[in-house]
Amino acid sequence: MGNKVVRAAIWLVLSVVALGVGVAMAFEIRGALEREREFRAAPRCASVPVKASGCLWEQDFTVRKADLNRGRRNGGPEAELLLPTGKPWGVTFPDTDPVVSEMAPGEKVVGLIWHGRVVEVRDADGRRQQTSSGPVGWPEDRLGGALACISFGLIALIGSLWRFLARGNRRRAKAATVVRWHGVGIGAAAIAALWAQSANDWPMWAIPALWGSLALLLLACMVAFVIAALRGDLDDDAPSEPLVAQP
Protein backbone atom coordinates (compact mmCIF):
# COMPACT_ATOMS: atom_id res chain seq x y z
CA MET A 1 0.00 0.00 0.00
CA GLY A 2 2.82 2.38 0.88
CA ASN A 3 4.52 1.98 -2.51
CA LYS A 4 1.25 2.65 -4.31
CA VAL A 5 0.73 5.88 -2.39
CA VAL A 6 4.27 7.00 -3.20
CA ARG A 7 3.78 6.24 -6.91
CA ALA A 8 0.48 8.13 -6.92
CA ALA A 9 2.17 11.10 -5.25
CA ILE A 10 4.98 11.06 -7.83
CA TRP A 11 2.43 11.01 -10.65
CA LEU A 12 0.63 13.95 -9.04
CA VAL A 13 3.81 16.01 -8.76
CA LEU A 14 4.84 15.20 -12.35
CA SER A 15 1.43 16.20 -13.69
CA VAL A 16 1.44 19.54 -11.84
CA VAL A 17 4.98 20.33 -13.02
CA ALA A 18 4.10 19.40 -16.61
CA LEU A 19 1.05 21.64 -16.50
CA GLY A 20 3.15 24.55 -15.26
CA VAL A 21 5.78 24.05 -17.97
CA GLY A 22 3.11 23.70 -20.65
CA VAL A 23 1.35 26.91 -19.65
CA ALA A 24 4.69 28.77 -19.64
CA MET A 25 5.43 27.49 -23.16
CA ALA A 26 1.98 28.52 -24.35
CA PHE A 27 2.62 32.09 -23.21
CA GLU A 28 5.91 32.11 -25.16
CA ILE A 29 4.35 31.17 -28.51
CA ARG A 30 3.21 34.69 -29.41
CA GLY A 31 6.58 36.23 -28.61
CA ALA A 32 8.37 33.54 -30.62
CA LEU A 33 6.11 34.18 -33.61
CA GLU A 34 6.76 37.93 -33.47
CA ARG A 35 10.53 37.36 -33.24
CA GLU A 36 10.52 35.01 -36.23
CA ARG A 37 8.44 37.47 -38.30
CA GLU A 38 10.84 40.28 -37.38
CA PHE A 39 13.79 38.16 -38.48
CA ARG A 40 12.24 37.21 -41.82
CA ALA A 41 11.36 40.85 -42.53
CA ALA A 42 14.74 42.24 -41.44
CA PRO A 43 16.65 44.18 -44.14
CA ARG A 44 20.30 43.72 -44.98
CA CYS A 45 22.71 46.04 -43.20
CA ALA A 46 24.18 48.73 -45.45
CA SER A 47 27.47 48.60 -43.55
CA VAL A 48 29.11 46.76 -40.68
CA PRO A 49 26.91 47.38 -37.61
CA VAL A 50 28.87 48.95 -34.77
CA LYS A 51 26.27 47.82 -32.20
CA ALA A 52 23.50 45.23 -31.96
CA SER A 53 21.09 45.96 -34.80
CA GLY A 54 17.88 44.57 -36.25
CA CYS A 55 19.38 44.37 -39.74
CA LEU A 56 21.15 41.29 -41.11
CA TRP A 57 24.91 41.20 -41.62
CA GLU A 58 26.99 38.38 -43.08
CA GLN A 59 30.38 38.07 -41.42
CA ASP A 60 33.30 35.90 -42.52
CA PHE A 61 34.73 33.63 -39.83
CA THR A 62 37.48 31.04 -39.52
CA VAL A 63 36.74 27.94 -37.46
CA ARG A 64 39.11 27.66 -34.55
CA LYS A 65 37.54 24.56 -33.04
CA ALA A 66 34.27 22.65 -33.01
CA ASP A 67 33.03 20.20 -30.42
CA LEU A 68 29.92 18.04 -30.79
CA ASN A 69 29.95 17.23 -27.05
CA ARG A 70 28.48 13.81 -27.68
CA GLY A 71 27.90 11.85 -24.52
CA ARG A 72 27.69 14.92 -22.32
CA ARG A 73 24.42 15.27 -20.45
CA ASN A 74 24.24 19.07 -20.44
CA GLY A 75 26.53 19.93 -23.33
CA GLY A 76 25.33 20.64 -26.86
CA PRO A 77 27.33 21.17 -30.05
CA GLU A 78 29.49 24.29 -29.94
CA ALA A 79 32.15 26.01 -31.99
CA GLU A 80 34.63 28.83 -31.59
CA LEU A 81 34.86 31.11 -34.60
CA LEU A 82 37.51 33.74 -35.28
CA LEU A 83 36.84 37.14 -36.76
CA PRO A 84 39.36 38.51 -39.30
CA THR A 85 40.81 40.53 -36.40
CA GLY A 86 41.50 37.29 -34.50
CA LYS A 87 38.81 37.92 -31.88
CA PRO A 88 37.05 34.67 -30.89
CA TRP A 89 33.28 34.32 -31.06
CA GLY A 90 31.64 31.31 -29.40
CA VAL A 91 28.40 29.87 -30.76
CA THR A 92 26.26 26.90 -29.76
CA PHE A 93 23.89 24.78 -31.83
CA PRO A 94 20.72 22.83 -31.04
CA ASP A 95 21.77 19.98 -33.37
CA THR A 96 24.92 18.56 -34.91
CA ASP A 97 23.87 18.57 -38.57
CA PRO A 98 24.34 19.65 -41.25
CA VAL A 99 27.17 22.17 -40.67
CA VAL A 100 28.75 21.87 -37.23
CA SER A 101 29.34 18.12 -37.58
CA GLU A 102 31.55 18.83 -40.64
CA MET A 103 33.43 21.80 -39.18
CA ALA A 104 37.21 21.54 -39.05
CA PRO A 105 39.82 23.96 -37.70
CA GLY A 106 40.87 26.46 -40.35
CA GLU A 107 37.66 26.12 -42.36
CA LYS A 108 35.99 29.31 -43.61
CA VAL A 109 32.34 29.88 -42.75
CA VAL A 110 29.90 32.77 -42.97
CA GLY A 111 27.89 33.80 -39.93
CA LEU A 112 24.60 35.67 -40.17
CA ILE A 113 24.49 38.28 -37.40
CA TRP A 114 21.20 39.68 -36.06
CA HIS A 115 20.80 41.76 -32.91
CA GLY A 116 24.45 41.18 -32.09
CA ARG A 117 24.27 37.39 -32.23
CA VAL A 118 25.25 34.78 -34.81
CA VAL A 119 21.90 33.21 -35.66
CA GLU A 120 22.99 31.10 -38.65
CA VAL A 121 26.19 29.62 -40.05
CA ARG A 122 26.83 28.78 -43.71
CA ASP A 123 29.74 26.63 -44.86
CA ALA A 124 31.67 26.71 -48.14
CA ASP A 125 29.23 24.23 -49.72
CA GLY A 126 26.27 26.51 -49.05
CA ARG A 127 24.79 24.40 -46.27
CA ARG A 128 23.09 26.41 -43.55
CA GLN A 129 22.47 25.65 -39.91
CA GLN A 130 20.73 27.73 -37.30
CA THR A 131 22.51 28.37 -34.02
CA SER A 132 20.87 28.24 -30.61
CA SER A 133 20.19 31.98 -30.96
CA GLY A 134 18.30 31.55 -34.24
CA PRO A 135 14.61 32.53 -34.15
CA VAL A 136 13.32 30.15 -36.83
CA GLY A 137 11.36 27.15 -35.56
CA TRP A 138 10.88 28.34 -31.99
CA PRO A 139 7.10 28.92 -32.36
CA GLU A 140 6.63 25.33 -33.53
CA ASP A 141 8.79 23.98 -30.71
CA ARG A 142 6.84 25.98 -28.14
CA LEU A 143 3.49 24.87 -29.58
CA GLY A 144 4.48 21.20 -29.63
CA GLY A 145 5.91 21.41 -26.14
CA ALA A 146 2.83 23.18 -24.81
CA LEU A 147 0.50 20.58 -26.30
CA ALA A 148 2.61 17.73 -24.93
CA CYS A 149 2.99 19.10 -21.40
CA ILE A 150 -0.55 20.43 -20.98
CA SER A 151 -2.26 17.33 -22.35
CA PHE A 152 -0.11 14.96 -20.30
CA GLY A 153 -0.30 17.14 -17.20
CA LEU A 154 -4.07 17.59 -17.29
CA ILE A 155 -4.94 13.95 -17.98
CA ALA A 156 -2.33 12.61 -15.55
CA LEU A 157 -3.59 15.02 -12.89
CA ILE A 158 -7.14 13.73 -13.32
CA GLY A 159 -5.91 10.15 -13.11
CA SER A 160 -3.74 10.90 -10.07
CA LEU A 161 -6.55 12.60 -8.14
CA TRP A 162 -8.91 9.78 -9.06
CA ARG A 163 -6.32 7.30 -7.81
CA PHE A 164 -6.21 9.01 -4.41
CA LEU A 165 -10.02 9.12 -4.18
CA ALA A 166 -10.28 5.47 -5.22
CA ARG A 167 -8.33 4.08 -2.26
CA GLY A 168 -9.84 0.75 -1.34
CA ASN A 169 -11.72 0.45 -4.64
CA ARG A 170 -9.69 -1.85 -6.86
CA ARG A 171 -11.61 -1.22 -10.08
CA ARG A 172 -11.55 2.56 -9.80
CA ALA A 173 -7.85 2.47 -8.98
CA LYS A 174 -7.20 0.45 -12.12
CA ALA A 175 -9.30 2.87 -14.18
CA ALA A 176 -7.29 5.78 -12.76
CA THR A 177 -4.08 4.04 -13.80
CA VAL A 178 -5.46 3.64 -17.32
CA VAL A 179 -6.18 7.38 -17.45
CA ARG A 180 -2.68 8.31 -16.30
CA TRP A 181 -0.90 6.15 -18.88
CA HIS A 182 -3.11 7.40 -21.68
CA GLY A 183 -2.01 10.89 -20.66
CA VAL A 184 1.55 9.79 -21.38
CA GLY A 185 0.48 8.55 -24.81
CA ILE A 186 -1.39 11.74 -25.69
CA GLY A 187 1.57 13.86 -24.62
CA ALA A 188 3.91 11.70 -26.71
CA ALA A 189 1.55 12.16 -29.67
CA ALA A 190 2.24 15.91 -29.56
CA ILE A 191 5.99 15.25 -29.72
CA ALA A 192 5.45 12.90 -32.66
CA ALA A 193 3.37 15.57 -34.43
CA LEU A 194 6.13 18.14 -33.86
CA TRP A 195 8.74 15.74 -35.25
CA ALA A 196 6.63 15.02 -38.36
CA GLN A 197 6.04 18.74 -38.97
CA SER A 198 9.73 19.55 -38.62
CA ALA A 199 10.94 16.61 -40.73
CA ASN A 200 8.58 17.46 -43.60
CA ASP A 201 8.76 21.26 -43.29
CA TRP A 202 4.98 21.49 -42.96
CA PRO A 203 3.25 24.69 -41.77
CA MET A 204 2.74 25.26 -38.06
CA TRP A 205 -0.97 24.37 -38.15
CA ALA A 206 0.00 20.79 -39.05
CA ILE A 207 1.10 20.22 -35.43
CA PRO A 208 -2.34 20.65 -33.80
CA ALA A 209 -3.99 18.93 -36.76
CA LEU A 210 -1.85 15.80 -36.46
CA TRP A 211 -1.92 15.82 -32.68
CA GLY A 212 -5.69 16.31 -32.58
CA SER A 213 -6.28 13.27 -34.77
CA LEU A 214 -4.01 11.08 -32.65
CA ALA A 215 -5.40 12.49 -29.40
CA LEU A 216 -9.00 11.67 -30.41
CA LEU A 217 -8.04 8.07 -31.13
CA LEU A 218 -6.22 7.76 -27.82
CA LEU A 219 -9.08 9.38 -25.91
CA ALA A 220 -11.54 6.93 -27.44
CA CYS A 221 -9.21 4.08 -26.48
CA MET A 222 -8.90 5.49 -22.96
CA VAL A 223 -12.67 5.69 -22.49
CA ALA A 224 -13.06 2.10 -23.67
CA PHE A 225 -10.40 0.85 -21.24
CA VAL A 226 -11.81 2.88 -18.36
CA ILE A 227 -15.26 1.39 -18.91
CA ALA A 228 -13.72 -2.07 -19.07
CA ALA A 229 -11.81 -1.44 -15.83
CA LEU A 230 -14.93 -0.22 -14.01
CA ARG A 231 -16.86 -3.27 -15.20
CA GLY A 232 -14.15 -5.57 -13.94
CA ASP A 233 -13.12 -6.80 -17.38
CA LEU A 234 -9.48 -5.99 -16.58
CA ASP A 235 -9.51 -7.77 -13.22
CA ASP A 236 -7.15 -10.64 -12.70
CA ASP A 237 -9.34 -13.71 -12.49
CA ALA A 238 -6.57 -15.76 -10.94
CA PRO A 239 -7.27 -16.63 -7.29
CA SER A 240 -5.29 -14.63 -4.72
CA GLU A 241 -4.58 -17.82 -2.70
CA PRO A 242 -3.68 -21.26 -4.05
CA LEU A 243 -6.51 -23.71 -4.08
CA VAL A 244 -6.16 -26.62 -1.67
CA ALA A 245 -7.54 -29.93 -2.76
CA GLN A 246 -10.24 -31.17 -0.44
CA PRO A 247 -9.83 -34.72 0.86
C-alpha positions in Angstrom: 0.0 0.0 0.0 2.8 2.4 0.9 4.5 2.0 -2.5 1.2 2.6 -4.3 0.7 5.9 -2.4 4.3 7.0 -3.2 3.8 6.2 -6.9 0.5 8.1 -6.9 2.2 11.1 -5.3 5.0 11.1 -7.8 2.4 11.0 -10.6 0.6 13.9 -9.0 3.8 16.0 -8.8 4.8 15.2 -12.3 1.4 16.2 -13.7 1.4 19.5 -11.8 5.0 20.3 -13.0 4.1 19.4 -16.6 1.0 21.6 -16.5 3.1 24.6 -15.3 5.8 24.1 -18.0 3.1 23.7 -20.6 1.4 26.9 -19.6 4.7 28.8 -19.6 5.4 27.5 -23.2 2.0 28.5 -24.4 2.6 32.1 -23.2 5.9 32.1 -25.2 4.3 31.2 -28.5 3.2 34.7 -29.4 6.6 36.2 -28.6 8.4 33.5 -30.6 6.1 34.2 -33.6 6.8 37.9 -33.5 10.5 37.4 -33.2 10.5 35.0 -36.2 8.4 37.5 -38.3 10.8 40.3 -37.4 13.8 38.2 -38.5 12.2 37.2 -41.8 11.4 40.8 -42.5 14.7 42.2 -41.4 16.6 44.2 -44.1 20.3 43.7 -45.0 22.7 46.0 -43.2 24.2 48.7 -45.4 27.5 48.6 -43.5 29.1 46.8 -40.7 26.9 47.4 -37.6 28.9 48.9 -34.8 26.3 47.8 -32.2 23.5 45.2 -32.0 21.1 46.0 -34.8 17.9 44.6 -36.2 19.4 44.4 -39.7 21.2 41.3 -41.1 24.9 41.2 -41.6 27.0 38.4 -43.1 30.4 38.1 -41.4 33.3 35.9 -42.5 34.7 33.6 -39.8 37.5 31.0 -39.5 36.7 27.9 -37.5 39.1 27.7 -34.5 37.5 24.6 -33.0 34.3 22.7 -33.0 33.0 20.2 -30.4 29.9 18.0 -30.8 29.9 17.2 -27.0 28.5 13.8 -27.7 27.9 11.9 -24.5 27.7 14.9 -22.3 24.4 15.3 -20.5 24.2 19.1 -20.4 26.5 19.9 -23.3 25.3 20.6 -26.9 27.3 21.2 -30.1 29.5 24.3 -29.9 32.1 26.0 -32.0 34.6 28.8 -31.6 34.9 31.1 -34.6 37.5 33.7 -35.3 36.8 37.1 -36.8 39.4 38.5 -39.3 40.8 40.5 -36.4 41.5 37.3 -34.5 38.8 37.9 -31.9 37.1 34.7 -30.9 33.3 34.3 -31.1 31.6 31.3 -29.4 28.4 29.9 -30.8 26.3 26.9 -29.8 23.9 24.8 -31.8 20.7 22.8 -31.0 21.8 20.0 -33.4 24.9 18.6 -34.9 23.9 18.6 -38.6 24.3 19.7 -41.2 27.2 22.2 -40.7 28.7 21.9 -37.2 29.3 18.1 -37.6 31.6 18.8 -40.6 33.4 21.8 -39.2 37.2 21.5 -39.1 39.8 24.0 -37.7 40.9 26.5 -40.4 37.7 26.1 -42.4 36.0 29.3 -43.6 32.3 29.9 -42.7 29.9 32.8 -43.0 27.9 33.8 -39.9 24.6 35.7 -40.2 24.5 38.3 -37.4 21.2 39.7 -36.1 20.8 41.8 -32.9 24.5 41.2 -32.1 24.3 37.4 -32.2 25.3 34.8 -34.8 21.9 33.2 -35.7 23.0 31.1 -38.6 26.2 29.6 -40.0 26.8 28.8 -43.7 29.7 26.6 -44.9 31.7 26.7 -48.1 29.2 24.2 -49.7 26.3 26.5 -49.0 24.8 24.4 -46.3 23.1 26.4 -43.6 22.5 25.6 -39.9 20.7 27.7 -37.3 22.5 28.4 -34.0 20.9 28.2 -30.6 20.2 32.0 -31.0 18.3 31.5 -34.2 14.6 32.5 -34.2 13.3 30.2 -36.8 11.4 27.1 -35.6 10.9 28.3 -32.0 7.1 28.9 -32.4 6.6 25.3 -33.5 8.8 24.0 -30.7 6.8 26.0 -28.1 3.5 24.9 -29.6 4.5 21.2 -29.6 5.9 21.4 -26.1 2.8 23.2 -24.8 0.5 20.6 -26.3 2.6 17.7 -24.9 3.0 19.1 -21.4 -0.5 20.4 -21.0 -2.3 17.3 -22.4 -0.1 15.0 -20.3 -0.3 17.1 -17.2 -4.1 17.6 -17.3 -4.9 14.0 -18.0 -2.3 12.6 -15.6 -3.6 15.0 -12.9 -7.1 13.7 -13.3 -5.9 10.2 -13.1 -3.7 10.9 -10.1 -6.5 12.6 -8.1 -8.9 9.8 -9.1 -6.3 7.3 -7.8 -6.2 9.0 -4.4 -10.0 9.1 -4.2 -10.3 5.5 -5.2 -8.3 4.1 -2.3 -9.8 0.8 -1.3 -11.7 0.4 -4.6 -9.7 -1.8 -6.9 -11.6 -1.2 -10.1 -11.5 2.6 -9.8 -7.9 2.5 -9.0 -7.2 0.4 -12.1 -9.3 2.9 -14.2 -7.3 5.8 -12.8 -4.1 4.0 -13.8 -5.5 3.6 -17.3 -6.2 7.4 -17.4 -2.7 8.3 -16.3 -0.9 6.1 -18.9 -3.1 7.4 -21.7 -2.0 10.9 -20.7 1.5 9.8 -21.4 0.5 8.6 -24.8 -1.4 11.7 -25.7 1.6 13.9 -24.6 3.9 11.7 -26.7 1.5 12.2 -29.7 2.2 15.9 -29.6 6.0 15.3 -29.7 5.5 12.9 -32.7 3.4 15.6 -34.4 6.1 18.1 -33.9 8.7 15.7 -35.3 6.6 15.0 -38.4 6.0 18.7 -39.0 9.7 19.6 -38.6 10.9 16.6 -40.7 8.6 17.5 -43.6 8.8 21.3 -43.3 5.0 21.5 -43.0 3.3 24.7 -41.8 2.7 25.3 -38.1 -1.0 24.4 -38.1 0.0 20.8 -39.0 1.1 20.2 -35.4 -2.3 20.7 -33.8 -4.0 18.9 -36.8 -1.8 15.8 -36.5 -1.9 15.8 -32.7 -5.7 16.3 -32.6 -6.3 13.3 -34.8 -4.0 11.1 -32.6 -5.4 12.5 -29.4 -9.0 11.7 -30.4 -8.0 8.1 -31.1 -6.2 7.8 -27.8 -9.1 9.4 -25.9 -11.5 6.9 -27.4 -9.2 4.1 -26.5 -8.9 5.5 -23.0 -12.7 5.7 -22.5 -13.1 2.1 -23.7 -10.4 0.8 -21.2 -11.8 2.9 -18.4 -15.3 1.4 -18.9 -13.7 -2.1 -19.1 -11.8 -1.4 -15.8 -14.9 -0.2 -14.0 -16.9 -3.3 -15.2 -14.1 -5.6 -13.9 -13.1 -6.8 -17.4 -9.5 -6.0 -16.6 -9.5 -7.8 -13.2 -7.2 -10.6 -12.7 -9.3 -13.7 -12.5 -6.6 -15.8 -10.9 -7.3 -16.6 -7.3 -5.3 -14.6 -4.7 -4.6 -17.8 -2.7 -3.7 -21.3 -4.1 -6.5 -23.7 -4.1 -6.2 -26.6 -1.7 -7.5 -29.9 -2.8 -10.2 -31.2 -0.4 -9.8 -34.7 0.9 
